[in-house]
Amino acid sequence: MPVPRRALVVVDAQQEYFDGGALPVQYPPREGSLARILEALDAADASDVPVVVVRHELPAGSPVFAAGSATWQLHPEIERRAASAAARVTKSYSSIFAGTDLESWAREHDVDTLTLVGYMTNNCVLASAAAAEPLGLTVEVLSDATGAVDLANEAGTAPARQVHETLMTLLHSNWARVADTTTWAAAVKNGHELEGSDLGTSAAQGRSAR
């Protein structure tokens, strides 16, 4: 099998998800997921995997991610690492591709696999993985280096753990190869692909598990 040509993409590891009033990540615990993001950065550095740091930005005065605000800032540990990133991307939509040059950067640098870490599972990670499909890019998602929030609206209620675990299963069934950080780091070191699934297999296993 060909060696994946990876880039590690740190999605929106911003203070809103740690100290913000609206979107603090609930599951996995945010400090734990941050530690796994840092481990992924270490593994990428050891294997010369390029890193892309993405930041969400909205106009001044917006309730979240307002440009220049305290919670718009990257987490200090991520900001420190961002100085050596291969690329930095600013986005205003959920997908890391919408309105950015990330796709062209990946093509220019011969990257065919994007490993997503960061926030949130239920928004930007999900949207980015789905958006990569028609681009022909492989997506990996690190389950312990991402995170979700509790959700409730007119359609229903779902705690963060349920949201996160359901979406990891959904992503692995079609749009991404999902693994924990330790498994991914070993695959990077050895130049291996992560094992994936597909919708038909996942559906069959789902029927069998009932």
Residue pairs with C-beta under 8 A, 6 or more apart in sequence:
1 192
1 193
3 191
3 192
4 112
4 113
4 138
4 191
4 192
4 193
5 110
5 111
5 112
5 113
6 44
6 49
6 111
6 113
6 114
6 115
6 140
6 188
7 49
7 50
7 51
7 52
7 86
7 106
7 109
7 111
7 113
7 114
7 115
8 40
8 41
8 44
8 49
8 50
8 51
8 52
8 115
8 117
9 51
9 52
9 54
9 96
9 102
9 114
9 115
9 116
9 117
9 118
9 128
10 37
10 41
10 51
10 52
10 53
10 54
10 78
10 82
10 85
10 117
10 118
11 54
11 96
11 116
11 117
11 118
11 119
11 124
11 125
11 128
12 54
12 55
12 56
12 118
12 119
12 120
12 124
13 34
13 37
13 53
13 74
13 75
13 78
13 117
13 118
13 119
14 55
14 56
14 65
14 71
14 72
14 73
14 74
14 75
14 119
15 70
15 71
15 72
15 73
15 74
15 75
16 22
16 23
16 64
16 65
16 71
16 72
17 23
17 24
17 25
17 30
17 75
17 119
17 120
17 147
18 24
18 25
18 30
18 34
18 75
19 70
19 71
20 64
20 71
22 63
22 64
23 64
23 119
23 120
23 149
24 30
24 149
25 33
25 119
25 120
25 147
25 148
25 149
25 160
26 147
26 148
26 149
26 150
26 159
26 160
26 161
27 147
27 148
27 159
27 160
27 161
27 163
27 164
28 144
28 146
28 147
28 164
30 147
32 144
33 144
33 145
33 146
33 147
34 75
34 77
36 117
36 142
36 144
36 145
36 180
36 181
37 78
37 117
37 118
37 145
38 77
38 81
39 145
39 181
39 182
39 185
40 115
40 117
40 142
40 145
40 181
40 184
40 185
41 51
41 81
43 49
43 181
43 184
43 185
43 188
43 189
44 50
44 51
44 188
45 51
46 189
47 188
47 189
49 115
49 188
50 85
50 86
50 87
50 109
50 111
51 81
51 84
51 85
51 86
52 85
52 86
52 87
52 88
52 89
52 102
52 105
53 74
53 78
53 81
53 82
53 85
53 87
53 88
53 89
54 88
54 89
54 90
54 91
54 96
54 100
54 102
54 118
55 72
55 74
55 88
55 89
55 90
55 91
56 65
56 72
56 90
56 91
56 92
56 124
57 65
57 67
57 72
57 90
57 91
57 92
58 64
58 65
58 66
58 67
58 92
59 66
59 67
60 66
60 67
60 68
60 69
64 71
65 71
65 72
66 72
73 79
74 82
82 88
86 109
87 102
87 105
89 96
89 100
89 101
89 102
89 105
90 100
91 98
91 99
91 100
92 99
93 99
93 127
94 123
94 124
94 126
94 127
94 128
95 124
95 127
95 128
95 130
95 131
96 102
96 116
96 124
96 128
96 131
97 103
97 128
97 131
97 132
97 135
98 131
103 135
103 137
105 111
106 112
106 114
106 137
111 137
112 137
112 138
113 137
113 138
113 139
113 140
114 128
114 132
114 137
114 138
114 139
114 140
115 139
115 140
115 141
115 142
115 184
116 125
116 128
116 129
116 139
116 140
116 141
116 142
116 146
116 176
117 141
117 142
117 145
117 146
117 181
118 124
118 125
118 145
118 146
119 125
119 146
119 147
120 146
120 147
120 148
120 149
121 146
121 147
121 148
121 163
121 164
121 167
121 168
122 148
122 149
122 151
122 163
122 164
122 167
125 141
125 146
125 167
125 171
126 167
126 171
128 139
129 139
129 141
129 171
129 175
129 176
130 175
132 138
132 139
132 175
133 175
138 177
139 171
139 175
139 176
139 177
140 176
140 177
140 178
140 179
140 184
140 194
141 168
141 171
141 172
141 176
141 177
141 178
141 179
142 178
142 179
142 180
142 181
142 184
143 164
143 168
143 178
143 179
143 180
144 180
144 181
145 181
146 164
147 160
147 164
148 160
148 161
148 163
148 164
148 167
149 160
149 163
150 158
150 159
150 160
150 163
151 157
151 158
151 160
151 163
152 158
158 166
168 178
169 202
171 178
172 178
172 196
172 197
172 202
173 197
173 198
173 199
173 201
173 202
173 203
174 198
174 199
174 202
177 193
177 194
177 195
177 196
178 194
179 187
179 194
179 195
183 194
184 194
186 192
187 193
187 194
